[in-house]
Amino acid sequence: MPEKKNPSLKDPELYEELREDGASKQKAARISNAAAKKGRSEVGRKGGKSGDYDDWSVARLKARAKEIGLKGYSDKRKSELISALRNS
């Protein structure tokens, strides 16, 4: 089912593609707006700087979850935190 029109989305077509691929609303909006601002090819090259979450401590994972505004992370196990961060 298509999402309602959202005037804050800068690239609604890319947003819909990302949602169909399983991205969360927040992640799809973040990526589509960045792509509209910088260009899709530039956004595609971004990333790969933070390392593997599996190597992070639970405290660091919780700090990252707090930083990006995830809810309910304090009672999660390491594997659950990693999953939540990857899918945010």
Z-matrix of the N, CA and C atoms (Angstrom, degrees):
N
C 1 1.439
C 2 1.528 1 108.83
N 3 1.338 2 119.06 1 127.31
C 4 1.457 3 121.15 2 -178.11
C 5 1.530 4 111.47 3 -66.19
N 6 1.317 5 113.96 4 146.78
C 7 1.453 6 120.85 5 177.65
C 8 1.530 7 109.33 6 -72.77
N 9 1.339 8 116.05 7 157.83
C 10 1.456 9 120.66 8 174.26
C 11 1.519 10 108.45 9 -65.84
N 12 1.320 11 115.90 10 153.92
C 13 1.466 12 119.97 11 176.66
C 14 1.521 13 108.95 12 -64.26
N 15 1.309 14 116.21 13 132.36
C 16 1.452 15 121.97 14 -179.51
C 17 1.523 16 107.29 15 -124.39
N 18 1.330 17 117.72 16 114.07
C 19 1.462 18 119.94 17 -176.61
C 20 1.523 19 113.93 18 -65.48
N 21 1.342 20 118.15 19 -17.23
C 22 1.461 21 119.53 20 179.79
C 23 1.530 22 112.51 21 -81.46
N 24 1.338 23 117.39 22 -10.18
C 25 1.460 24 120.44 23 177.22
C 26 1.520 25 109.35 24 -80.59
N 27 1.320 26 115.43 25 126.61
C 28 1.468 27 120.26 26 -177.91
C 29 1.526 28 112.74 27 -89.96
N 30 1.329 29 117.19 28 -22.64
C 31 1.461 30 122.08 29 178.62
C 32 1.532 31 108.37 30 -137.15
N 33 1.350 32 117.30 31 76.83
C 34 1.462 33 120.79 32 -175.28
C 35 1.532 34 113.94 33 -60.23
N 36 1.319 35 117.00 34 -31.59
C 37 1.468 36 120.34 35 179.61
C 38 1.532 37 110.87 36 -63.80
N 39 1.318 38 116.93 37 -46.78
C 40 1.465 39 121.06 38 178.53
C 41 1.530 40 110.02 39 -65.93
N 42 1.316 41 116.93 40 -39.26
C 43 1.469 42 121.32 41 177.18
C 44 1.521 43 110.37 42 -55.87
N 45 1.329 44 117.42 43 -48.15
C 46 1.468 45 121.47 44 -179.54
C 47 1.526 46 111.51 45 -63.17
N 48 1.337 47 116.86 46 -40.00
C 49 1.470 48 120.52 47 177.67
C 50 1.530 49 110.68 48 -61.42
N 51 1.309 50 116.11 49 -44.35
C 52 1.461 51 120.55 50 -179.48
C 53 1.525 52 111.59 51 -65.64
N 54 1.326 53 117.15 52 -40.16
C 55 1.471 54 120.95 53 178.15
C 56 1.530 55 110.37 54 -64.40
N 57 1.337 56 117.17 55 -40.44
C 58 1.467 57 120.83 56 178.01
C 59 1.523 58 111.43 57 -64.19
N 60 1.340 59 116.39 58 -30.14
C 61 1.461 60 121.24 59 178.43
C 62 1.521 61 112.53 60 -81.67
N 63 1.345 62 116.85 61 -2.10
C 64 1.451 63 120.51 62 175.13
C 65 1.514 64 116.18 63 103.43
N 66 1.324 65 118.20 64 5.86
C 67 1.469 66 120.04 65 178.65
C 68 1.525 67 110.13 66 -71.56
N 69 1.325 68 116.23 67 148.37
C 70 1.462 69 120.27 68 176.09
C 71 1.530 70 108.86 69 -67.45
N 72 1.326 71 116.28 70 162.87
C 73 1.471 72 120.38 71 178.48
C 74 1.521 73 110.77 72 -58.64
N 75 1.338 74 116.03 73 -43.87
C 76 1.458 75 121.04 74 -178.63
C 77 1.534 76 111.23 75 -62.66
N 78 1.315 77 116.18 76 -46.77
C 79 1.461 78 120.38 77 -178.42
C 80 1.525 79 111.04 78 -66.44
N 81 1.328 80 117.38 79 -43.19
C 82 1.467 81 121.25 80 179.58
C 83 1.526 82 110.97 81 -62.17
N 84 1.329 83 117.09 82 -41.75
C 85 1.463 84 120.80 83 179.19
C 86 1.527 85 110.59 84 -66.14
N 87 1.335 86 116.49 85 -43.13
C 88 1.462 87 120.63 86 -179.49
C 89 1.533 88 111.14 87 -61.65
N 90 1.322 89 117.06 88 -45.37
C 91 1.459 90 121.07 89 -178.20
C 92 1.526 91 111.29 90 -69.72
N 93 1.334 92 116.97 91 -44.49
C 94 1.466 93 119.17 92 -177.52
C 95 1.524 94 111.42 93 -66.39
N 96 1.326 95 117.63 94 -37.57
C 97 1.463 96 119.70 95 178.71
C 98 1.526 97 111.28 96 -70.07
N 99 1.327 98 117.41 97 -37.89
C 100 1.463 99 120.51 98 176.80
C 101 1.530 100 110.42 99 -65.20
N 102 1.329 101 116.38 100 -39.79
C 103 1.463 102 120.54 101 179.28
C 104 1.524 103 110.90 102 -65.14
N 105 1.321 104 117.16 103 -38.36
C 106 1.460 105 120.23 104 178.77
C 107 1.517 106 110.98 105 -67.01
N 108 1.325 107 116.37 106 -34.40
C 109 1.464 108 120.48 107 -178.08
C 110 1.529 109 112.27 108 -77.77
N 111 1.336 110 116.22 109 -45.20
C 112 1.465 111 120.61 110 -172.38
C 113 1.523 112 114.02 111 -105.99
N 114 1.318 113 117.54 112 -13.81
C 115 1.460 114 121.40 113 -175.31
C 116 1.513 115 110.34 114 100.93
N 117 1.321 116 116.23 115 141.45
C 118 1.473 117 120.74 116 -175.60
C 119 1.518 118 112.94 117 -60.75
N 120 1.317 119 117.65 118 -39.10
C 121 1.469 120 119.21 119 -177.72
C 122 1.524 121 111.08 120 -67.96
N 123 1.325 122 117.92 121 -34.17
C 124 1.465 123 121.27 122 178.94
C 125 1.530 124 110.49 123 -67.85
N 126 1.312 125 117.88 124 -41.73
C 127 1.459 126 121.86 125 179.26
C 128 1.521 127 110.23 126 -66.82
N 129 1.321 128 117.41 127 -34.56
C 130 1.454 129 121.69 128 178.96
C 131 1.517 130 112.65 129 -65.04
N 132 1.331 131 117.68 130 -28.36
C 133 1.467 132 121.13 131 179.48
C 134 1.515 133 112.56 132 -84.48
N 135 1.328 134 117.11 133 -15.83
C 136 1.455 135 121.84 134 -176.91
C 137 1.526 136 110.58 135 -71.15
N 138 1.308 137 116.90 136 152.48
C 139 1.458 138 121.33 137 173.99
C 140 1.509 139 113.03 138 109.72
N 141 1.323 140 114.51 139 -176.59
C 142 1.451 141 120.28 140 177.71
C 143 1.510 142 114.88 141 79.88
N 144 1.326 143 118.67 142 14.80
C 145 1.451 144 120.92 143 -174.76
C 146 1.524 145 113.34 144 -102.47
N 147 1.306 146 118.67 145 -20.14
C 148 1.459 147 119.98 146 -171.23
C 149 1.524 148 114.29 147 -91.10
N 150 1.292 149 119.37 148 -7.26
C 151 1.451 150 120.93 149 -179.62
C 152 1.513 151 112.08 150 83.64
N 153 1.307 152 115.92 151 -177.74
C 154 1.451 153 122.10 152 -176.81
C 155 1.523 154 110.18 153 -86.86
N 156 1.338 155 117.20 154 129.00
C 157 1.459 156 120.91 155 178.95
C 158 1.529 157 112.09 156 -57.95
N 159 1.317 158 118.37 157 -27.26
C 160 1.464 159 121.28 158 179.71
C 161 1.530 160 111.82 159 -61.55
N 162 1.330 161 116.87 160 -25.05
C 163 1.455 162 121.34 161 -179.72
C 164 1.525 163 113.00 162 -87.50
N 165 1.340 164 117.26 163 -8.60
C 166 1.463 165 121.49 164 -177.72
C 167 1.531 166 110.33 165 -82.36
N 168 1.332 167 115.70 166 152.93
C 169 1.468 168 120.38 167 173.40
C 170 1.533 169 109.05 168 -77.32
N 171 1.326 170 116.21 169 161.59
C 172 1.463 171 120.86 170 178.35
C 173 1.534 172 109.44 171 -61.36
N 174 1.331 173 117.20 172 -40.20
C 175 1.465 174 121.00 173 179.61
C 176 1.533 175 110.91 174 -60.70
N 177 1.316 176 116.48 175 -42.14
C 178 1.469 177 120.28 176 178.98
C 179 1.531 178 110.92 177 -67.67
N 180 1.331 179 117.11 178 -39.62
C 181 1.465 180 120.88 179 177.63
C 182 1.528 181 110.69 180 -62.71
N 183 1.332 182 116.51 181 -42.29
C 184 1.472 183 120.10 182 178.73
C 185 1.521 184 111.08 183 -65.90
N 186 1.326 185 116.76 184 -38.36
C 187 1.469 186 120.19 185 177.46
C 188 1.522 187 110.51 186 -62.93
N 189 1.320 188 116.93 187 -40.82
C 190 1.474 189 120.87 188 178.56
C 191 1.523 190 110.41 189 -66.45
N 192 1.331 191 117.12 190 -41.12
C 193 1.467 192 121.29 191 178.19
C 194 1.520 193 110.34 192 -60.70
N 195 1.317 194 116.31 193 -43.09
C 196 1.466 195 120.47 194 178.05
C 197 1.521 196 110.77 195 -64.00
N 198 1.329 197 116.03 196 -42.94
C 199 1.464 198 122.46 197 -178.68
C 200 1.526 199 112.14 198 -58.52
N 201 1.327 200 117.13 199 -39.69
C 202 1.467 201 119.13 200 -177.37
C 203 1.523 202 112.82 201 -93.91
N 204 1.331 203 116.62 202 2.10
C 205 1.459 204 120.02 203 173.08
C 206 1.516 205 116.92 204 85.76
N 207 1.336 206 117.54 205 23.46
C 208 1.459 207 119.56 206 176.26
C 209 1.521 208 109.37 207 -71.16
N 210 1.308 209 115.88 208 149.27
C 211 1.457 210 121.61 209 178.84
C 212 1.526 211 109.93 210 -108.29
N 213 1.343 212 117.42 211 149.10
C 214 1.451 213 122.65 212 174.28
C 215 1.519 214 115.13 213 71.67
N 216 1.310 215 118.26 214 24.22
C 217 1.463 216 120.82 215 -176.96
C 218 1.522 217 113.53 216 -84.68
N 219 1.320 218 118.58 217 -18.36
C 220 1.470 219 120.60 218 -171.34
C 221 1.529 220 114.00 219 -65.85
N 222 1.329 221 118.42 220 -27.79
C 223 1.466 222 120.80 221 -179.70
C 224 1.529 223 113.40 222 -97.87
N 225 1.319 224 117.86 223 3.75
C 226 1.464 225 120.91 224 -175.91
C 227 1.524 226 111.78 225 -80.99
N 228 1.319 227 115.22 226 149.73
C 229 1.461 228 122.06 227 171.69
C 230 1.524 229 108.67 228 -78.16
N 231 1.323 230 115.90 229 168.51
C 232 1.456 231 120.60 230 -177.34
C 233 1.528 232 111.40 231 -57.05
N 234 1.317 233 117.77 232 -46.85
C 235 1.475 234 120.28 233 -178.61
C 236 1.530 235 111.19 234 -63.31
N 237 1.335 236 116.96 235 -35.71
C 238 1.464 237 120.77 236 178.51
C 239 1.519 238 111.12 237 -69.97
N 240 1.340 239 116.95 238 -38.69
C 241 1.461 240 120.85 239 176.42
C 242 1.524 241 111.22 240 -62.47
N 243 1.322 242 115.51 241 -44.61
C 244 1.464 243 120.63 242 179.75
C 245 1.529 244 109.95 243 -60.06
N 246 1.307 245 116.45 244 -45.43
C 247 1.462 246 120.45 245 179.29
C 248 1.526 247 111.51 246 -62.08
N 249 1.335 248 116.41 247 -44.41
C 250 1.464 249 120.46 248 -180.00
C 251 1.531 250 111.23 249 -62.86
N 252 1.320 251 116.53 250 -41.34
C 253 1.468 252 120.24 251 179.26
C 254 1.525 253 111.72 252 -66.90
N 255 1.306 254 116.63 253 -41.70
C 256 1.471 255 120.15 254 -179.63
C 257 1.527 256 111.93 255 -67.13
N 258 1.316 257 116.93 256 -28.30
C 259 1.458 258 120.72 257 -176.96
C 260 1.522 259 113.55 258 -100.32
N 261 1.333 260 116.97 259 9.08
C 262 1.463 261 119.25 260 -179.37
C 263 1.503 262 111.58 261 -88.61
